[in-house]
């Protein structure tokens, strides 16, 4: 039976908490075929994935897509992340134009 993106998001969140035991620092990795089965659809369209990610975002989760799998992750404040890379470091990796 086909599920709406919102219903699929709710199922994924429930599964996330079951698999991770509520540990917000853990991600849940899922095969594309498993996501199709949970969604009840033979093919995941771009619109369906957009709607699914939007629904997950409403619950502070996000869907990260890879070629061979998807990751469901709880969105957390990333205050422990380092600052943005400084402009002087970034500038080392910008190609020099032929006109310079």
Backbone as ProteinMPNN parsed JSONL, in Angstrom:
{"seq_chain_A": "XXXXXXXXXXXXXXXXXXXXXXXXXXXXXXXXXXXXXXXXXXXXXXXXXXXXXXXXXXXXXXXXXXXXXXXXXXXXXXXXXXXXXXXXXXXXXXXXXXXX", "coords_chain_A": {"N_chain_A": [[0.837, -1.179, 0.0], [0.604, 2.16, -0.898], [2.24, 4.786, 0.766], [1.842, 8.131, 1.979], [4.258, 10.781, 1.657], [4.529, 12.072, 4.086], [3.505, 10.18, 5.917], [5.37, 8.15, 5.488], [7.66, 9.454, 6.423], [7.039, 9.639, 9.151], [7.06, 6.911, 9.805], [9.759, 6.325, 9.285], [11.004, 7.893, 11.227], [10.079, 6.688, 13.581], [11.257, 4.175, 13.209], [13.937, 4.997, 13.248], [14.3, 5.743, 15.972], [13.907, 3.259, 17.143], [16.031, 1.737, 16.091], [18.315, 3.205, 16.847], [18.101, 3.422, 19.533], [17.286, 5.827, 20.564], [19.515, 7.438, 20.559], [20.717, 10.411, 19.686], [23.012, 11.055, 18.329], [23.585, 9.182, 16.504], [23.347, 7.821, 13.236], [20.956, 6.546, 10.897], [21.177, 4.118, 8.564], [19.965, 3.174, 5.4], [18.898, 0.942, 2.835], [18.126, 1.78, -0.562], [16.157, 0.183, -1.739], [14.836, -0.742, 0.515], [13.725, 1.629, 1.469], [11.94, 2.16, -0.623], [10.21, 0.002, -0.243], [9.168, 0.534, 2.332], [7.891, 2.936, 1.777], [6.063, 1.997, 0.025], [6.069, 2.112, -2.73], [6.931, 1.562, -6.191], [8.855, 3.081, -7.415], [10.893, 5.795, -6.446], [10.192, 9.044, -6.785], [11.575, 12.277, -7.696], [9.97, 14.323, -6.649], [8.6, 12.958, -4.618], [10.731, 12.299, -2.89], [11.563, 14.889, -2.238], [9.269, 15.832, -0.886], [9.255, 13.969, 1.187], [11.679, 14.55, 2.529], [11.071, 17.146, 3.292], [8.95, 16.676, 5.087], [10.339, 15.158, 7.005], [12.1, 17.143, 7.888], [10.339, 18.816, 9.239], [10.063, 17.479, 11.59], [12.542, 17.766, 12.673], [14.467, 16.126, 11.466], [16.636, 14.823, 8.899], [17.169, 13.796, 5.505], [19.7, 12.208, 3.88], [21.038, 11.679, 0.788], [22.708, 9.094, -0.91], [24.47, 7.288, -3.499], [24.205, 4.491, -3.099], [22.7, 4.206, -0.794], [20.582, 5.623, 1.797], [20.701, 8.085, 4.373], [19.299, 8.665, 7.5], [19.014, 11.223, 9.686], [19.086, 12.823, 12.833], [18.52, 16.191, 13.247], [20.729, 18.287, 14.778], [21.955, 20.889, 16.954], [24.874, 22.209, 15.649], [27.039, 23.169, 17.126], [29.458, 22.236, 17.968], [30.948, 21.928, 15.756], [33.739, 22.932, 13.796], [34.755, 26.288, 13.049], [33.845, 28.082, 10.007], [35.879, 27.425, 7.153], [38.672, 29.458, 6.831], [38.904, 32.439, 4.79], [41.494, 32.88, 3.715], [42.611, 30.329, 3.595], [40.78, 29.039, 1.899], [41.223, 30.508, -0.417], [43.624, 29.487, -1.374], [42.889, 27.279, -2.798], [41.389, 28.011, -4.936], [41.199, 28.126, -8.378], [43.648, 29.765, -10.332], [43.017, 32.355, -12.517], [43.48, 32.473, -16.061], [43.817, 34.976, -16.993], [45.155, 36.451, -15.128]], "CA_chain_A": [[0.0, 0.0, 0.0], [1.402, 3.381, -1.003], [2.154, 5.744, 1.868], [2.208, 9.503, 1.657], [5.605, 11.124, 2.125], [4.425, 12.403, 5.509], [3.379, 8.914, 6.654], [6.669, 7.484, 5.393], [8.553, 10.163, 7.348], [6.703, 9.21, 10.521], [7.552, 5.535, 9.961], [11.22, 6.377, 9.346], [11.389, 8.441, 12.531], [9.833, 5.622, 14.559], [12.306, 3.189, 12.989], [15.188, 5.615, 13.707], [14.399, 5.624, 17.429], [14.043, 1.842, 17.48], [17.37, 1.276, 15.699], [19.376, 3.938, 17.539], [17.777, 3.49, 20.96], [17.114, 7.23, 20.942], [20.792, 8.159, 20.552], [20.634, 11.449, 18.651], [24.288, 11.209, 17.635], [23.719, 8.041, 15.614], [22.568, 7.912, 12.008], [20.303, 5.312, 10.478], [21.473, 3.89, 7.144], [18.911, 2.357, 4.822], [19.016, 0.676, 1.405], [17.085, 2.406, -1.378], [15.069, -0.79, -1.917], [14.069, -0.763, 1.763], [12.916, 2.845, 1.509], [10.813, 1.952, -1.55], [9.27, -0.923, 0.403], [8.5, 1.25, 3.423], [7.006, 3.929, 1.152], [5.041, 1.277, -0.722], [6.089, 2.569, -4.126], [7.946, 0.863, -6.989], [9.897, 4.028, -7.79], [10.905, 7.034, -5.658], [10.364, 10.195, -7.672], [12.195, 13.456, -7.087], [8.963, 15.028, -5.842], [8.348, 12.181, -3.404], [11.886, 12.482, -2.004], [11.507, 16.274, -1.748], [8.202, 15.882, 0.115], [9.695, 13.16, 2.322], [12.682, 15.315, 3.275], [10.365, 18.274, 3.908], [8.238, 16.14, 6.253], [11.349, 14.832, 8.017], [12.591, 18.405, 8.437], [9.336, 19.32, 10.184], [10.31, 16.762, 12.846], [13.97, 17.943, 12.973], [15.281, 15.07, 10.881], [16.986, 15.085, 7.511], [17.452, 12.648, 4.664], [20.899, 12.432, 3.079], [21.013, 10.685, -0.286], [23.924, 8.599, -1.531], [24.158, 6.399, -4.62], [23.841, 3.143, -2.686], [21.908, 4.176, 0.433], [20.175, 6.911, 2.354], [20.965, 8.259, 5.795], [18.326, 9.45, 8.237], [19.787, 11.807, 10.779], [18.424, 13.829, 13.677], [19.208, 17.482, 13.131], [21.164, 18.777, 16.083], [22.805, 22.082, 16.852], [26.233, 21.803, 15.304], [27.951, 24.123, 17.745], [30.78, 21.65, 18.176], [31.682, 21.968, 14.495], [34.729, 23.994, 13.664], [34.326, 27.476, 12.312], [34.011, 27.96, 8.567], [37.265, 27.514, 6.701], [38.993, 30.874, 6.667], [39.065, 32.849, 3.389], [42.869, 32.733, 3.232], [42.814, 28.922, 3.26], [39.968, 28.778, 0.712], [41.832, 31.151, -1.586], [44.7, 28.628, -1.873], [42.323, 26.209, -3.608], [40.651, 28.595, -6.049], [42.082, 28.147, -9.547], [44.088, 31.07, -10.793], [42.499, 32.621, -13.863], [44.523, 32.646, -17.083], [43.966, 36.414, -17.245], [45.912, 37.099, -14.042]], "C_chain_A": [[0.89, 1.253, 0.0], [1.144, 4.289, 0.197], [2.436, 7.142, 1.343], [3.624, 9.748, 2.172], [5.585, 11.414, 3.625], [4.319, 11.132, 6.359], [4.684, 8.119, 6.62], [7.663, 8.131, 6.344], [8.291, 9.728, 8.781], [7.195, 7.791, 10.791], [9.074, 5.514, 10.091], [11.704, 6.913, 10.694], [11.191, 7.4, 13.621], [10.92, 4.557, 14.454], [13.653, 3.711, 13.494], [15.348, 5.425, 15.213], [14.522, 4.165, 17.873], [15.471, 1.362, 17.224], [18.461, 1.938, 16.538], [19.182, 3.998, 19.049], [17.714, 4.936, 21.448], [18.394, 8.033, 20.967], [20.813, 9.137, 19.385], [21.923, 11.623, 17.87], [24.55, 10.069, 16.655], [22.872, 8.283, 14.373], [21.991, 6.539, 11.685], [20.522, 5.17, 8.976], [20.489, 2.87, 6.586], [19.167, 2.149, 3.334], [17.864, 1.373, 0.678], [15.897, 1.461, -1.536], [14.204, -0.876, -0.656], [13.194, 0.481, 1.885], [11.715, 2.717, 0.569], [9.761, 1.042, -0.927], [8.49, -0.232, 1.513], [7.506, 2.264, 2.866], [5.87, 3.258, 0.384], [4.941, 1.707, -2.176], [7.166, 1.806, -4.894], [9.112, 1.76, -7.373], [9.756, 5.282, -6.93], [11.185, 8.197, -6.601], [11.058, 11.332, -6.934], [11.228, 14.206, -6.206], [8.696, 14.291, -4.538], [9.494, 12.368, -2.408], [11.924, 13.89, -1.421], [10.463, 16.38, -0.635], [8.581, 15.097, 1.372], [10.691, 13.935, 3.17], [12.039, 16.512, 3.963], [9.626, 17.816, 5.173], [9.214, 15.772, 7.365], [11.877, 16.094, 8.683], [11.627, 19.001, 9.448], [9.494, 18.678, 11.557], [11.781, 16.838, 13.27], [14.836, 16.75, 12.581], [15.637, 15.488, 9.463], [17.328, 13.778, 6.811], [18.647, 13.006, 3.798], [20.988, 11.31, 2.062], [22.416, 10.383, -0.801], [23.526, 7.668, -2.667], [23.603, 5.056, -4.147], [22.962, 3.07, -1.438], [21.397, 5.573, 0.768], [20.519, 6.902, 3.839], [19.837, 9.098, 6.374], [19.044, 9.924, 9.489], [18.936, 12.814, 11.537], [19.216, 15.103, 13.556], [19.487, 18.002, 14.535], [21.901, 20.088, 15.907], [24.243, 21.649, 16.621], [27.258, 22.766, 15.895], [29.334, 23.539, 18.0], [31.585, 21.593, 16.88], [32.677, 23.109, 14.528], [34.113, 25.166, 12.932], [34.421, 27.195, 10.819], [35.497, 28.06, 8.24], [37.544, 28.979, 6.387], [39.217, 31.213, 5.186], [40.488, 32.68, 2.866], [43.189, 31.281, 2.88], [42.032, 28.59, 1.988], [40.648, 29.33, -0.532], [42.972, 30.323, -2.18], [44.179, 27.592, -2.866], [41.465, 26.72, -4.766], [41.6, 28.673, -7.231], [42.429, 29.574, -9.964], [43.625, 31.232, -12.231], [43.675, 32.838, -14.825], [44.78, 34.116, -17.367], [44.799, 37.121, -16.19], [47.351, 37.192, -14.351]], "O_chain_A": [[1.811, 1.373, 0.808], [0.001, 4.527, 0.589], [3.182, 7.315, 0.379], [4.122, 9.008, 3.021], [6.511, 11.047, 4.348], [4.969, 11.023, 7.399], [5.057, 7.489, 7.61], [8.432, 7.431, 7.004], [9.229, 9.476, 9.538], [7.691, 7.501, 11.88], [9.619, 4.774, 10.91], [12.702, 6.435, 11.234], [12.046, 7.246, 14.493], [11.444, 4.09, 15.465], [14.423, 2.964, 14.097], [16.403, 4.996, 15.679], [15.175, 3.876, 18.875], [16.049, 0.658, 18.052], [19.437, 1.282, 16.9], [20.011, 4.565, 19.761], [18.045, 5.23, 22.596], [18.376, 9.2, 21.358], [20.915, 8.73, 18.228], [21.92, 12.286, 16.833], [25.618, 10.003, 16.046], [21.8, 8.882, 14.455], [22.486, 5.512, 12.15], [20.089, 6.025, 8.204], [20.214, 1.843, 7.207], [19.602, 3.071, 2.644], [16.774, 1.535, 1.227], [14.748, 1.899, -1.471], [12.99, -1.059, -0.743], [12.057, 0.401, 2.35], [10.604, 3.117, 0.919], [8.562, 1.283, -1.066], [7.275, -0.401, 1.616], [6.414, 2.436, 3.408], [4.838, 3.878, 0.125], [3.867, 1.671, -2.776], [8.196, 1.443, -4.325], [10.218, 1.282, -7.626], [8.649, 5.774, -6.709], [12.281, 8.317, -7.148], [11.121, 11.345, -5.705], [11.603, 14.68, -5.133], [8.579, 14.909, -3.48], [9.255, 12.572, -1.218], [12.273, 14.074, -0.255], [10.732, 16.944, 0.426], [8.265, 15.512, 2.487], [10.565, 13.976, 4.394], [12.41, 16.859, 5.084], [9.672, 18.489, 6.203], [8.95, 16.041, 8.537], [12.081, 16.121, 9.897], [12.057, 19.628, 10.416], [9.107, 19.262, 12.569], [12.221, 16.068, 14.124], [15.801, 16.409, 13.264], [15.022, 16.39, 8.895], [17.722, 12.796, 7.439], [18.614, 13.993, 3.064], [21.011, 10.134, 2.423], [23.201, 11.286, -1.088], [22.358, 7.299, -2.781], [22.644, 4.54, -4.722], [22.524, 1.984, -1.059], [21.737, 6.559, 0.113], [20.613, 5.849, 4.469], [19.462, 10.123, 5.804], [19.605, 9.132, 10.246], [18.162, 13.564, 10.942], [20.434, 15.111, 13.738], [18.583, 18.133, 15.361], [22.418, 20.371, 14.826], [24.76, 20.798, 17.345], [28.229, 23.131, 15.233], [30.285, 24.287, 18.226], [32.768, 21.252, 16.898], [32.474, 24.118, 15.204], [33.076, 25.04, 12.28], [35.005, 26.193, 10.407], [36.266, 28.696, 8.96], [36.734, 29.651, 5.749], [39.67, 30.364, 4.419], [40.675, 32.367, 1.69], [43.962, 31.031, 1.956], [42.562, 27.931, 1.094], [40.647, 28.687, -1.582], [43.26, 30.444, -3.371], [44.942, 27.083, -3.686], [40.879, 25.922, -5.496], [42.693, 29.226, -7.11], [41.581, 30.466, -9.942], [43.823, 30.344, -13.061], [44.731, 33.329, -14.428], [45.823, 34.475, -17.913], [45.119, 38.298, -16.356], [48.124, 37.709, -13.544]]}, "name": "protein", "num_of_chains": 1, "seq": "XXXXXXXXXXXXXXXXXXXXXXXXXXXXXXXXXXXXXXXXXXXXXXXXXXXXXXXXXXXXXXXXXXXXXXXXXXXXXXXXXXXXXXXXXXXXXXXXXXXX"}
